[in-house]
Every structure is written in structure tokens, then in C-alpha cells.
């Protein structure tokens, strides 16, 4: 049996639960006596005692020690042992410190010396679990830690720990030496001890007042008031606390130390930055006030730097605490493992021998029996026979995994009690219980991981225990084992709970085990647990469900979803996310072809198409085997891709759809924070489920067979996109049997390339048609014979479908080529199109209603006659082509150009505009001819066209395109520009140029040459007259400028302003220099205009004279024209002249006499 392997009785009593308040003599002795100092722990002790002893008798600020480690690392045990050592009490005639010192290796001289130094230094210790000592609700206070420190300090001194003001009262009495008298008096009055009476202090207020009155010699009223003031005025600060500690230390021997041993302070603080600050300040103040004689040693699951770094605020606010806890002892799981091996699992020599034999038998199979797969953390297995003997009947991975489980369960508040420490249940206790449980088993049996649950069950929350117990009552034993195992690993993220790894956890023996059989047992249990909603499956992983999770899972499974919702998801995943093809590109012609996307014979994407991909899914109700699929592919015209049937896939898909529908609905209502977190996790799990389903689908499609036309297509590639494309290439070839008639890949530019070919390169015979063109031409003629009209759209529609499958550019290029080979014409409104128009029709889908018809043959004599007439009509054009289409195109081009030129000439508004309309009227019938009518009608139109050419077209075009038009335009321009100057011209040539513009046919005769000479003569006569008039005007204006400059006030203007008087007159001169109108020049230089210029100049002079310059008053002016006598219209004799002069003289003198100037 296994129990016979152990060196020590596996059933002996070991204090497996480390409690800070368990300090009975027996317990203390046993703990120190059985304490195992591992290699790692030895280093930690060396570090601690090195610092602790080095500062004895010296002032130091480094009074803090931070002991960290996860569950089972031994941190609380170490804390307790250190408190025992430093207290160094005598138990069983032994000093505890000396008992511990014996465990230190005799060769470790430095550590022994440091411990011995610490042992001879007088010390007192206060060991407590801070959470246990904390009052309910006090953690919410910023100084909660200070309150606990003060509480345990008071308790250690014998003062009342519950109410600080009572402890303060007791302390003050003690300092005055009256505390013992007070207690004696109280017991005398109340009949019970003060320590008992203060527990009901409010009921003992009278006795309290009487006792105080007696010992302090005051009235009872004063005593009551004093007690009330203690209660009312009590407060506590860190500084006051430190000073009380200092006072206490000062009552002790030299170098005395008081050490606070605080268990689980890290968990108590959590992420509360105010509590961390409270602890930091306590340590700082004690260090400063007590000069290193008060120490604080704490434990925490997290190292101090990790605790600070976990909170961004702490990183900024609590960097000092790192320095306050200079000694940082981090205990590892290896330390715990070593303790367990030495203290509990140590074997006898015979046990080691037996295990060696077992190991040699199974060592080659151990790696296959115990292994973890699928991206799970690789936990440790047995290294060798020695390692096997050390840890048996456990497996090395179990210790590490168990610690991870505890950490996860604790983080999710699975354990009982406020701020439950995961370390309260030591690994030693759990491992011993498991070892005792299997101690009667045959050697070769090993612990299964579900057993660790039983080791923790007593500290698991009651509701969780109830949930597990209820399940166990209805499940088979093995199913319960699986459930407990999944519960344990629920929150271990690095462990992958798939079927293989769960099987490994439940291996119960290493001898003669059938792993495949065990795996089947596990799978069966998992299925049962899923069906009963104890667990859930996400992808290939299984997860324990809490009660709330279970309720949610049941609600999810009962969520109603239509089959169409499931199909919709499957469609999206297959066609949108995996295949990702909307059209198939056919490599030989580089064209995209649409295809109908079906799922289980139903179109789910797009519309009906000639090409079809039908995917048969696990949702299909038909049971298709390969034979049925082959028969089905004969009946169906498309591709059939059959996915393998899978119950797991179908059920997981349904669960995904239900979950995806349920979560938004649930979140829409009122849910608790816990439910929100669970829904968030459900959403993450569902995302993983979707990823797994999609990966499965991709694998299904990759491996699936594709059926077509009664065969399984031979496609070797596993790439989904390539596989589908290869299958479609086969489908396209078999569907469009005429697709091979197209000799090349056609682009849109090929249409214009074909239309721009020379007719000489085309033979016009049937043999010149390509196979594709011949196929199309035959169809066009067949439809014509049936009196059916075809358009471009008709041809596109007919040749794009089965059996052709031709694409648009290919079809349009065939039409263009047949036109160039004179096999077809393209018409709009019965009018044949030319090349340019055909190009537009074939490249613009708005013109796809253009008719395509077979070409009508033309008699050769008619062609010859037409070419002769057109060559005479348009001698500059070439009609040498043998193509009737080309002849027609040249004719149309020349006619259109000529008509267009006439329309442009009409826009110039010549007096003879009607002649252009005459030409247009002659050519319009020619322009309207078609290829079918041109060669019939030209002979009938020959005389009219050629007469018009001689009498009208040639002379008019010669005029409009030659020098005559330039002369005509020059005459017209001269008359338009000099319309006002013509009355000054006294020349017979003036009539010649004026007559030219009135002629209806100026292009006939020699009128133009005469007009050219007449224009020259008139220009030579007119120009000197303009220049003379311009010179006279300039002379008059210059006289005005001179008179202004000679004005007596001109010099009084600042020099820089004088230009303002002169410049307007100079600008007038410049204007006249560029004016050709005689009337305008005279108008700007007559007497009235000059008088106005002079008057404006004089006014400007007075305006520009500075205000401080004295000038004679400005004289008003009057024009002489206003003074001219008006009593007679004519002067007939000398008396009339004398009378006129006398009257003018009188008027002039009157104005001068009135101080005015007369403007001449």
C-alpha cells in the first residue's frame, strides 16, 4: 500500500492551517520543531537576519519587511516562525529561538551569528491577521490600518482594544501609577474584574465613575464628566501612535525592539490607495520617531512593487513605500514543494526502492499518459526516477496547477469569509488529506486532480458547495469527478480544458492504464454535464458553469431561433467570410461571370444564373451519400459541393446563433454587474465558438468533393478560393460550348481599332469572316429572313448566354468587324450610321437600341456613276475606294463640312446671307441619302448639283475663302469705324465703297478690285484732315494750360500739388491724340469746352492754396457767350454793327465792374 512508502506517519497531526492567533505553547513548539528550512528559505532568512541584526543598536529608517508569495508558498508560516524566534519564549524547557537555531547548517556561520545576535536582543512581537483584527466596516475609513495597529498595540499592553478612548483612559491612569488601584477599586465596587467589566462599559458607568472618584479624589460628577470628555475628544493620529510606541520602548532595556507581524496586509489593502498611503505613513513615522526600534513585517500575495505597479495611481503616489520595505522576501512555489516533499512525502529506503522499480517499468509510457496539448501551458512531468520518488503519489504538474487554481478561485471570491486569504488553507494540509485518502491504494495509483477540490471544500463558499453537492447527488461518481475537476480549473487562463487535457487530469494510475478508454469515459461524462447544463462547450474546450452562468446557459438554450436565422449565418460565413467570391473569373478570356449561390438547393445570394454553386451543408435534411450526389449532379446543371455531416457542428452552430441573439436581448433589460460580466464572458466565448465553427467550415470546404455532370471533379488543391475557381473553369467550359470560338481576349479599345482599319485590308467575302463572326452573321441573316429586326442589345443578350457565354466587348467587336467587312449596317431611325456614329453606338449602352441588319448589295455601274459625279462635285476628296460604305462616308463627310461652313458663314451676318441658305438647300437632299439610296439617287441629282457647283458653290466659296472676302471685310470695317467722318470726305471714291456694301452678289464681277482702290484713296484723303483737326485742338488746350500756369495764384500752390491742376488737361491732350472722330475732337476743343477746362483749373488752384496763405478773393467768371447781345438775329449794315459792338462793350464793362472775369 502507498502509506507504507512514507518515512513518517502520513496520518499524523500536522497543523495544516496557518493561523496568526494560534499561539498555544504546544502549537508553537510543534510548528518550530517541524519547520523545514529549504535552500530557498535559507537565502531569505540570511537576507532578513542580515539586515535585522546589522541595525541592532543603530538608528535606521529601514524597518519594513515585505514577505510575498502565492498560495502555499509558506509566507504566513514564515511570518509566524519569525515572531516566535524574536520573542524567544521557553517551551518544553527549550528556548524557541535556540530550537530554531539548531536547524541552521553549522557551516552557515554568518546566518547563525546574525540569528544569535537577534536572540540576545530584547524583543517583543505582536502577531496578528489584519483582516481578523479589523472592525467590521472600518476598511472604508482612510486610517483603517492605523486603527488596527493601535488596537493590537493596546491589547498587547493590557489596555482595552475595542474602544480607543477607554485604552487612552487606562494608559493615562497607568502613567500616573493609579491604574492598579483603579482596577482594584472597580472590582470592589462591581464585584467583577475591570477586564471583564469594561466589556459592558456602558452598563458599568456608575461603578466606573465611583472607582475613578475614589482613586483620583474627585467627585463622581467630575469623574463622569472626565470619562465623557475622553469619549468626546478622543482622536488618533499616526504621530500620536508612534509617540506612544516610543514611550513604551523607552520603558524597556537598551536596544529593545517592538516588532509588528502583520499577516495578509496586501490582500487587505487590495487596490485601495488610501490604505496603502496609511500603511506607508505608519512605517515612515515609526522609523523616524522610534529610531529603528519599532519594526513592521507584513505578508502579501503580491510583491510590494507588483502591488504598486498594478495601480497607476500608486505608481505616482507610493514610490516611497518601496524604500520603506527595504527587505523584500518573495517565497516561490518551489519552496512549498520542497517543504511538502521533506515534511510529508519523504520515503523510506524501501519505499524509494519500490518506486524505482515502478518507474523503470512505466518511464517510457509516462510522456503519453501524462501530457498537455493544444497550446496549453506545458506543466512539469516526472524528470527521472529520483524525482518520481520525491513527489509520488502526486504528479509534478499538480502543485503548480493547484496554485494557479487557488489564485483564480480567490480572485473570483469563491472562498468563504471577508477578504478570505487563499493562504489560510496551506498546500501542506490539502496534500496530506489527499495522501491519506489514497494511502490504502496499491502502489502505482496517483492522485487525480478532482481530489484537490475535496481538500478545499471546507473553505469554499456555501452556495458553491451546495451547487456542487446537488450535482453530485444526481451524477455518477465519475461524472462528479469530471465536474469537480472543471470547477478547479475554471479560472486558469493558461490551461486549455479540452478532452485530452481533462483526461490527463483524471489519470488515477500509471500502471496498465488504457488512455483511450479513459478518454471515452471522460467524453461521456462531459456530454452528460453539457446536457444537464453543468458545463458548457466553447469550441473544443469545456467550462464549469456557476449557478448564474447555468441560468444564463439554460436561457440561451431555450431562446427561439428560426431555421432561416441559422441558414442566414451559415450563408454569411460560407459565401462572405470563407469563399469571398461574387463572380468567377474565367482565366482564358479574363472575364468575370456571375453565378447563383445556393445552400441546400435554395438560392441564398443573388438571383438565378446559368452558373450555379450549390453547397450541401450539415443542416440538409437529406441523407446524401456519394452515389446520390453523383445522380443529383446529372440532373442539376451546376456544381455541387457536399460538406460532411456533423452533429457537433450543427448543434454548436445553433448554440452560437442562440447566444448571439440572447446576449443583446438580455443586456437590454436590467442586469446586475455580475450578470454584465458573465454576459461579457459569454460574448467572448461565443466569439471563440464562431472562430472554431468558421475554421471547421473552412476545413470542410477545403476537404469537400465537388460534383458536376455525374462526376467527382479531380481537384487536388486545398486552397478554398483556388478550388472553387478550378471547379468553375470546368463548369464554364461545359456550359458555354461555343466560348472557344472567340480567338482572343477582347477589350473595349478593340472596337475602335477594328473600325479604324482600311477597307483595303478587308476582302468582303464570306471566307473573311472568323468562326465567331460567321456564327453571328448567320444568326442575323436567319432573323432577317424571318422578318425580325435585331438591335445591339438583342445580340448582346443572345450571345451572352448558353451555349455562347460571350462577353460584351467580344460581341461588340464582332459587330464592328462585320460592318468593316461590309456584311452588316447599323441604323438609327432607318438611317445608316457612319464609322464615328457606329463607334459611339457600340461604346455607349444608351445607344444599344441601334439596329444591326445585313448589308444590301449595290450594282457596279451605279457605283461608278456615283463616284464620277461626286468626284466632280468634290474635286478635293478621294472616291477611289471600292467600298460603298467608304464612298458614302466620304460623300457625307464632304457634304456635312460644306453645309457646316455655310451655317458658320450665316452667323457672320453678311448682307448677302441668303446665298448661304441657297447652298444649304441644294446640299440637304444629298446629306439625307442613305447607303441604300445614295447610288440610286445621285444620277437623278447630278445636273442640279453640278449647276449649283458652277453658279453658286464655287464662286461663293472662292469669295469666302480668298482675298476678296478680306477686301470686303476691310471696306465694311472702314465704314463702320468712320461713319461720323464720312460727311467730311469730299471724294467720288466714297460712293464706290458705300455701294459695295449694298450689292446682293459682291462675289461676282470686278466690284471687289475697284472697291480696294477706292478704299485706299478715301483713307489717303481722310487721314490728313483728322491730323489737322487733332493739332488745332491740342494747341488750344495747351493755351489753357499756359494761362493756368501764369495765373498769379498758381505759384502759391505747394510744388508737389501743382500737377493736380495741369494733369487733367494733359490727359485730355492724350485722349485727343488717340481719337479718330473729327466730331469728337472738335467737341472736346470748342470754346465752351475750353472755358470749362479753364474754369475747373482755376477752381482747383484756389482749392490747393494752403489756408495760411493770404490771397485775394476768388473772382467769379462769366462766359462771353452769355454777354453776346441777342436783340438781332443778323447784322445788315454799319449801324447794326456799331450798335452790336456798343451793347457788347457795355455788357463786358458791367461784369468787370462787378469784379468778375470774362471767359473768352
ABEGO torsion letter per residue (X at the ends): XAAAABABBAABBBBABBBAABABAAAAAAAAAABBBBAAAAAAAAAAAAAAAAABGBBBABABBBBBEBBGAGAAAAAAAAAAAAAGBBBGGBBAAAAAAAABBAABAAAAAAAAAAAABBBBBBBBBAAAABBBGAAABAAAAAAAAAAAAAAAAGBBAABAAAAAAAAAAAAAGAAAAAAAAAAAAAGBBAAAAAABAAAAAAAAAAAAAAAAGBBAAAAAAAAAAAAAABBBBAAAAAAAAAAAAAABBBGBBBBBBBBGAAAAAEABAAAAAAAAAAAAAAAAAAGGABBBBBBBABBAAAAAAABAAAAAAAAAAAAABABBBBBBAAAAAAAAAAAAABBBAAAAAAAAAAAAAAAAAAAAABBBBGGBBBBBBBABAAAAAAAOABBAAAAAAAAAAAAAAAAAGABBEBGBBAAABBAAAAAAAAAAAAAABBBGBBBBAAAAAAAAAAABBAAAAAAAAAAAAABBAAAAAAAAAAAAAAABAABBBBAAAAAAAABABABGBBAAAAAAAAAAAAAAAAAAGABBBBEABBBBBBAAAAAAAAAAAABBBBAAAAAAAAAAAAAAAAAGBABBBBAAAGBBBBBBBBBGGBBABEBBBABBBBBBBAABABBBBAAAAAAAAAABABBBBBBBBBAAAAAAAAAAAAAAAAAAAAAABBBBAAAAAAAAAAAAAAAAAAAAAAAAAAAAAAABBBBBGGBBBBBABABAAAAAAAAAAAAAAAABAAAAABABBBBAAAAAAAAABBAAABAGBAAABBAAAAAAAAAAAAAAAAGBBBBAAAAAAAAABOAAGBBAAAAAAAAAAAAAAGABBBBBGGBBBBAAAAAAAAABAAAAABBBBBBBBBBAAAAAAAAAAAAAABAABBAABABAAAAAAAAAAAAAAAAAAAAAAAAAGBAAAAAAAAAAAAAAAAAABBAAAAAAAAAAAAAAAAAAAAAAAAAAAAAAABAAAAAAAAAAAAAAAAAAAAAABBBAAAAAAAAAAABABAABEAAAAAAAAAAAAAAAAAAAAAAAAAAAAAAAAAAAAAAAAABAAAAABBAAAAAAAAAAAAAAAAAAAABABAAAAAAAABAAAAAAAAAAAAAAAAAABBAABBBBBBBBBBBAAAABBAABABBABAAAAAAAAAAAAAAAAAAAAAGBBBBX
